[in-house]
Amino acid sequence: MSKGRSFGGMGGGNMQQLMRQAQKMQEQLAKTEEELNQKEYEAASGGGMVTCRVSGKRELLSLEIKPEAVDPEDVEMLQDLVVAAVNAALRLGEESREKAMSALAPGGMGGFI
């Protein structure tokens, strides 16, 4: 019977500490996620002919196209400029997100976030 008590009490304090650390990390992750969602990223293509802004939630917020970028004879170029600007802005957001999240990860756990 003493074996059961000894085994049951073994590591109990460490488990509570681990649970507190996990809860704290989860709170930090949630806070960082919220902060990232509120950020905005802007990028341009074609030398500023097309500019867009995206949110940290990966939503397109605005798209500006200078009139001189609109050539009815070359709609394909304009489409390419729009795609390039949006993808560049989304990449900026993703890089910021990865950097912020990896800063929160304990050593060796970066791949889990």
Backbone as ProteinMPNN parsed JSONL, in Angstrom:
{"seq_chain_A": "MSKGRSFGGMGGGNMQQLMRQAQKMQEQLAKTEEELNQKEYEAASGGGMVTCRVSGKRELLSLEIKPEAVDPEDVEMLQDLVVAAVNAALRLGEESREKAMSALAPGGMGGFI", "coords_chain_A": {"N_chain_A": [[0.809, -1.189, 0.0], [1.996, 1.184, 0.636], [3.553, 1.553, -1.557], [1.772, 2.412, -3.514], [1.026, 4.965, -2.563], [3.453, 6.269, -2.614], [4.063, 6.174, -5.326], [1.891, 7.559, -6.371], [2.285, 10.158, -5.42], [4.576, 10.921, -6.633], [6.26, 13.232, -8.576], [4.111, 14.991, -8.682], [4.176, 17.766, -8.027], [5.849, 18.724, -10.024], [4.302, 18.232, -12.25], [2.151, 19.977, -11.894], [3.508, 22.387, -12.091], [4.39, 22.217, -14.714], [1.925, 22.24, -16.032], [1.066, 24.835, -15.387], [3.007, 26.309, -16.75], [2.433, 25.546, -19.36], [-0.135, 26.62, -19.629], [0.451, 29.331, -19.357], [2.036, 29.705, -21.624], [0.153, 29.161, -23.598], [-1.577, 31.313, -23.204], [0.14, 33.407, -23.908], [0.554, 32.791, -26.593], [-2.045, 33.146, -27.598], [-2.397, 35.889, -27.149], [-0.358, 36.944, -28.768], [-1.223, 36.019, -31.252], [-3.612, 37.482, -31.531], [-2.57, 40.089, -31.619], [-1.078, 39.898, -33.986], [-3.134, 39.471, -35.821], [-4.274, 41.966, -35.906], [-2.484, 43.574, -37.203], [-1.319, 45.298, -40.177], [-0.242, 44.979, -43.55], [1.593, 46.242, -46.267], [2.205, 46.282, -49.752], [3.734, 46.736, -52.981], [3.702, 46.649, -56.582], [5.146, 46.695, -59.895], [6.628, 49.046, -59.812], [5.192, 50.66, -58.066], [2.791, 50.948, -59.314], [0.657, 49.321, -58.721], [-0.763, 48.907, -55.619], [-1.298, 47.287, -52.55], [-3.019, 46.45, -49.501], [-3.011, 44.263, -46.801], [-4.529, 42.408, -44.125], [-3.478, 41.072, -40.925], [-5.011, 38.884, -40.666], [-4.996, 37.776, -43.053], [-6.54, 38.962, -45.059], [-7.572, 40.838, -47.866], [-7.412, 44.26, -47.723], [-7.29, 46.709, -49.065], [-6.92, 47.901, -52.427], [-5.057, 49.565, -54.718], [-4.869, 51.013, -57.867], [-2.981, 52.659, -60.16], [-4.062, 54.961, -62.622], [-2.534, 55.005, -65.006], [-1.643, 52.432, -65.15], [-3.588, 50.983, -66.254], [-4.235, 49.467, -69.117], [-6.111, 48.841, -71.758], [-5.345, 47.183, -73.802], [-3.595, 45.452, -72.691], [-4.495, 43.769, -70.469], [-3.701, 41.53, -69.118], [-1.151, 42.105, -68.059], [-1.808, 43.92, -66.035], [-3.32, 42.263, -64.374], [-1.307, 40.501, -63.564], [0.293, 42.284, -62.116], [-1.4, 42.924, -59.991], [-1.712, 40.411, -58.737], [0.975, 39.963, -58.008], [1.46, 42.088, -56.186], [-0.419, 41.542, -54.131], [0.404, 38.975, -53.306], [2.989, 39.6, -52.372], [2.418, 41.267, -50.176], [1.0, 39.465, -48.559], [3.043, 37.642, -48.054], [4.761, 39.226, -46.499], [3.205, 39.497, -44.198], [3.065, 36.803, -43.384], [5.763, 36.222, -42.854], [6.192, 37.923, -40.697], [4.412, 36.805, -38.862], [5.515, 34.202, -38.541], [7.996, 34.848, -37.416], [7.237, 36.1, -34.996], [5.859, 34.012, -33.69], [7.833, 32.023, -33.523], [9.54, 33.185, -31.738], [8.253, 32.81, -29.369], [8.366, 30.109, -28.933], [9.686, 27.483, -26.993], [13.093, 26.357, -26.733], [13.934, 24.182, -29.355], [11.311, 23.595, -30.066], [10.308, 24.939, -32.181], [9.322, 23.888, -34.605], [6.788, 22.989, -34.01], [5.018, 25.041, -33.952]], "CA_chain_A": [[0.0, 0.0, 0.0], [2.871, 2.35, 0.645], [4.024, 1.754, -2.927], [0.754, 3.197, -4.211], [1.129, 6.358, -2.134], [4.726, 6.792, -3.088], [3.966, 6.352, -6.776], [0.888, 8.588, -6.639], [2.798, 11.485, -5.101], [5.802, 11.183, -7.369], [6.172, 14.144, -9.698], [2.89, 15.797, -8.66], [4.53, 19.18, -8.073], [6.389, 19.025, -11.342], [3.192, 18.208, -13.201], [1.421, 21.235, -11.716], [4.351, 23.444, -12.646], [4.336, 22.041, -16.17], [0.599, 22.687, -16.463], [1.06, 26.298, -15.305], [3.834, 26.802, -17.846], [1.681, 25.324, -20.604], [-1.226, 27.586, -19.647], [1.053, 30.633, -19.61], [2.441, 29.721, -23.03], [-1.073, 29.24, -24.384], [-2.046, 32.696, -23.092], [1.056, 34.225, -24.705], [0.258, 32.502, -27.998], [-3.324, 33.776, -27.934], [-2.156, 37.328, -27.186], [0.44, 37.213, -29.968], [-2.111, 35.779, -32.396], [-4.518, 38.632, -31.62], [-1.768, 41.224, -32.07], [-0.755, 39.667, -35.396], [-4.36, 39.631, -36.604], [-4.6, 43.387, -36.0], [-1.485, 44.267, -38.019], [-1.578, 45.458, -41.604], [0.965, 44.909, -44.367], [1.399, 46.862, -47.569], [3.213, 45.967, -50.763], [3.444, 47.299, -54.292], [4.361, 46.02, -57.726], [5.197, 47.561, -61.065], [7.144, 50.366, -59.454], [4.155, 51.408, -57.37], [1.582, 51.069, -60.141], [-0.389, 48.614, -57.987], [-0.448, 48.824, -54.194], [-2.375, 46.66, -51.787], [-2.858, 46.334, -48.061], [-3.681, 43.079, -46.265], [-4.551, 42.329, -42.661], [-2.841, 39.908, -40.332], [-5.943, 37.762, -40.83], [-4.819, 37.358, -44.448], [-7.643, 39.495, -45.858], [-7.246, 42.005, -48.665], [-8.114, 45.424, -47.186], [-7.416, 47.728, -50.111], [-6.176, 47.686, -53.661], [-4.983, 50.807, -55.464], [-4.286, 50.858, -59.188], [-2.81, 53.96, -60.798], [-4.718, 54.971, -63.932], [-1.61, 54.694, -66.096], [-1.416, 50.985, -65.186], [-4.719, 50.376, -66.947], [-4.076, 49.456, -70.574], [-7.091, 47.873, -72.274], [-4.674, 46.266, -74.718], [-2.725, 44.541, -71.93], [-5.146, 43.469, -69.194], [-2.92, 40.471, -68.471], [-0.095, 42.718, -67.259], [-2.436, 44.465, -64.835], [-3.652, 41.121, -63.523], [-0.042, 40.033, -62.979], [0.718, 43.267, -61.108], [-2.277, 42.76, -58.824], [-1.325, 39.157, -58.073], [2.3, 40.152, -57.413], [1.341, 42.958, -55.014], [-1.142, 40.826, -53.07], [1.27, 37.913, -52.786], [4.081, 40.215, -51.614], [1.868, 41.706, -48.894], [0.705, 38.267, -47.771], [4.338, 37.104, -47.614], [5.22, 40.062, -45.389], [2.415, 39.099, -43.03], [3.457, 35.448, -42.976], [7.094, 36.31, -42.258], [6.011, 38.545, -39.388], [3.748, 35.801, -38.025], [6.484, 33.145, -38.216], [9.008, 35.414, -36.518], [6.622, 36.31, -33.684], [5.54, 32.726, -33.076], [9.056, 31.288, -33.189], [10.112, 33.825, -30.554], [7.556, 32.281, -28.198], [8.595, 28.675, -28.807], [10.864, 27.096, -26.209], [14.148, 25.729, -27.534], [13.661, 22.877, -29.956], [9.908, 23.363, -30.363], [9.901, 25.827, -33.261], [8.589, 23.177, -35.631], [5.43, 22.667, -33.573], [4.173, 26.238, -33.991]], "C_chain_A": [[0.857, 1.26, 0.0], [3.437, 2.609, -0.747], [3.042, 2.641, -3.695], [0.847, 4.657, -3.84], [2.392, 6.996, -2.68], [4.648, 7.091, -4.587], [3.008, 7.495, -7.112], [1.41, 9.987, -6.386], [4.013, 11.862, -5.914], [5.555, 12.129, -8.539], [4.94, 15.024, -9.711], [3.174, 17.28, -8.763], [5.053, 19.59, -9.431], [5.288, 19.083, -12.392], [2.386, 19.506, -13.105], [2.206, 22.401, -12.318], [4.32, 23.396, -14.175], [2.999, 22.531, -16.722], [0.503, 24.21, -16.424], [1.862, 26.908, -16.452], [3.103, 26.663, -19.182], [0.549, 26.335, -20.729], [-0.686, 28.987, -19.954], [1.458, 30.762, -21.081], [1.223, 29.85, -23.935], [-1.635, 30.662, -24.36], [-1.175, 33.63, -23.931], [0.792, 34.03, -26.2], [-1.031, 33.193, -28.441], [-3.158, 35.289, -28.05], [-1.386, 37.704, -28.455], [-0.407, 37.049, -31.218], [-3.043, 36.975, -32.602], [-3.774, 39.864, -32.136], [-1.436, 41.093, -33.552], [-1.971, 39.881, -36.283], [-4.708, 41.098, -36.816], [-3.609, 44.173, -36.859], [-1.938, 44.362, -39.466], [-0.244, 45.494, -42.334], [0.66, 45.474, -45.744], [2.541, 46.475, -48.496], [2.761, 46.548, -52.093], [4.16, 46.485, -55.357], [4.339, 47.001, -58.884], [5.684, 48.958, -60.736], [6.107, 51.248, -58.791], [2.881, 51.598, -58.165], [0.384, 50.408, -59.465], [0.077, 48.479, -56.545], [-1.621, 48.165, -53.484], [-1.99, 46.626, -50.312], [-3.646, 45.11, -47.615], [-3.617, 43.114, -44.744], [-3.773, 41.098, -42.208], [-3.732, 38.678, -40.406], [-5.924, 37.238, -42.26], [-6.007, 37.762, -45.323], [-7.158, 40.712, -46.626], [-8.079, 43.177, -48.159], [-8.311, 46.513, -48.239], [-6.532, 47.372, -51.291], [-6.228, 48.993, -54.442], [-4.259, 50.553, -56.782], [-4.196, 52.246, -59.806], [-3.412, 53.89, -62.208], [-3.789, 54.592, -65.084], [-1.276, 53.208, -66.178], [-2.507, 50.268, -65.977], [-4.55, 50.561, -68.456], [-5.044, 48.403, -71.115], [-6.479, 46.846, -73.227], [-3.824, 45.233, -73.987], [-3.287, 44.293, -70.522], [-4.341, 42.427, -68.413], [-1.801, 41.048, -67.604], [-0.666, 43.266, -65.953], [-2.8, 43.34, -63.869], [-2.397, 40.593, -62.825], [0.448, 40.977, -61.89], [-0.108, 43.137, -59.83], [-1.883, 41.509, -58.041], [0.018, 39.324, -57.361], [2.221, 41.001, -56.15], [0.66, 42.242, -53.849], [-0.265, 39.735, -52.468], [2.422, 38.473, -51.968], [3.591, 40.671, -50.241], [1.562, 40.515, -47.988], [1.99, 37.634, -47.242], [4.884, 37.902, -46.436], [4.494, 39.677, -44.096], [2.833, 37.743, -42.495], [4.824, 35.458, -42.302], [7.018, 36.905, -40.858], [5.398, 37.552, -38.401], [4.737, 34.714, -37.596], [7.531, 33.634, -37.218], [8.445, 35.571, -35.102], [6.357, 34.991, -32.972], [6.804, 31.957, -32.685], [9.742, 31.896, -31.973], [9.47, 33.299, -29.272], [7.879, 30.814, -27.934], [9.823, 28.398, -27.944], [11.85, 26.377, -27.113], [13.757, 24.37, -28.054], [12.225, 22.626, -30.324], [9.411, 24.226, -31.512], [9.081, 25.151, -34.323], [7.148, 22.867, -35.271], [4.488, 23.846, -33.69], [4.04, 26.719, -35.415]], "O_chain_A": [[0.476, 2.28, -0.574], [3.763, 3.747, -1.085], [3.457, 3.526, -4.443], [0.757, 5.517, -4.716], [2.377, 8.133, -3.151], [5.113, 8.133, -5.048], [3.268, 8.294, -8.012], [1.01, 10.922, -7.08], [4.44, 13.016, -5.886], [4.722, 11.845, -9.401], [4.736, 15.753, -10.681], [2.493, 17.989, -9.504], [4.739, 20.67, -9.931], [5.344, 19.896, -13.315], [1.986, 20.066, -14.126], [1.64, 23.281, -12.966], [4.235, 24.431, -14.836], [2.959, 23.171, -17.773], [-0.076, 24.815, -17.326], [1.448, 27.9, -17.052], [3.155, 27.559, -20.025], [0.299, 26.852, -21.818], [-1.292, 29.737, -20.72], [1.247, 31.804, -21.702], [1.261, 30.572, -24.931], [-2.115, 31.158, -25.379], [-1.686, 34.536, -24.589], [0.806, 34.988, -26.972], [-1.094, 33.758, -29.533], [-3.72, 35.905, -28.956], [-1.731, 38.672, -29.131], [-0.314, 37.856, -32.143], [-3.234, 37.425, -33.732], [-4.284, 40.593, -32.986], [-1.506, 42.074, -34.293], [-1.847, 40.419, -37.384], [-5.364, 41.442, -37.799], [-3.874, 45.324, -37.205], [-2.81, 43.62, -39.919], [0.756, 45.977, -41.804], [-0.4, 45.216, -46.314], [3.692, 46.356, -48.075], [1.579, 46.815, -52.307], [5.096, 45.737, -55.073], [3.618, 47.999, -58.864], [5.212, 49.94, -61.309], [6.146, 52.469, -58.944], [1.985, 52.329, -57.742], [-0.752, 50.861, -59.606], [1.178, 47.994, -56.282], [-2.783, 48.447, -53.777], [-0.825, 46.752, -49.938], [-4.803, 44.934, -47.997], [-2.756, 43.771, -44.159], [-3.457, 40.21, -43.0], [-3.26, 37.555, -40.228], [-6.721, 36.378, -42.634], [-6.427, 37.015, -46.207], [-6.41, 41.529, -46.088], [-9.308, 43.11, -48.16], [-9.359, 47.156, -48.297], [-5.544, 46.648, -51.167], [-7.307, 49.474, -54.788], [-3.182, 49.958, -56.812], [-5.207, 52.931, -59.959], [-3.282, 52.877, -62.897], [-4.213, 53.93, -66.032], [-0.689, 52.762, -67.164], [-2.368, 49.095, -66.325], [-4.701, 51.661, -68.989], [-4.816, 47.206, -70.945], [-7.037, 45.767, -73.428], [-3.381, 44.252, -74.585], [-2.63, 44.573, -69.519], [-4.312, 42.453, -67.183], [-1.533, 40.526, -66.521], [-0.071, 43.092, -64.89], [-2.598, 43.473, -62.662], [-2.428, 40.278, -61.635], [0.957, 40.533, -60.861], [0.424, 43.231, -58.724], [-1.739, 41.556, -56.819], [0.175, 38.87, -56.227], [2.849, 40.67, -55.145], [1.117, 42.33, -52.709], [-0.202, 39.593, -51.247], [2.8, 37.877, -50.959], [4.287, 40.476, -49.244], [1.834, 40.556, -46.789], [2.024, 37.146, -46.112], [5.408, 37.326, -45.482], [5.111, 39.552, -43.038], [2.941, 37.556, -41.283], [5.025, 34.783, -41.292], [7.701, 36.444, -39.943], [5.817, 37.474, -37.246], [4.788, 34.348, -36.421], [7.901, 32.915, -36.29], [9.104, 35.214, -34.126], [6.608, 34.873, -31.773], [6.841, 31.313, -31.637], [10.452, 31.196, -31.252], [10.085, 33.341, -28.207], [7.681, 30.33, -26.819], [10.875, 29.005, -28.141], [11.464, 25.845, -28.154], [13.305, 23.508, -27.301], [11.91, 21.556, -30.846], [8.213, 24.245, -31.792], [8.204, 25.789, -34.906], [6.359, 22.515, -36.148], [3.277, 23.68, -33.544], [3.368, 27.718, -35.669]]}, "name": "protein", "num_of_chains": 1, "seq": "MSKGRSFGGMGGGNMQQLMRQAQKMQEQLAKTEEELNQKEYEAASGGGMVTCRVSGKRELLSLEIKPEAVDPEDVEMLQDLVVAAVNAALRLGEESREKAMSALAPGGMGGFI"}
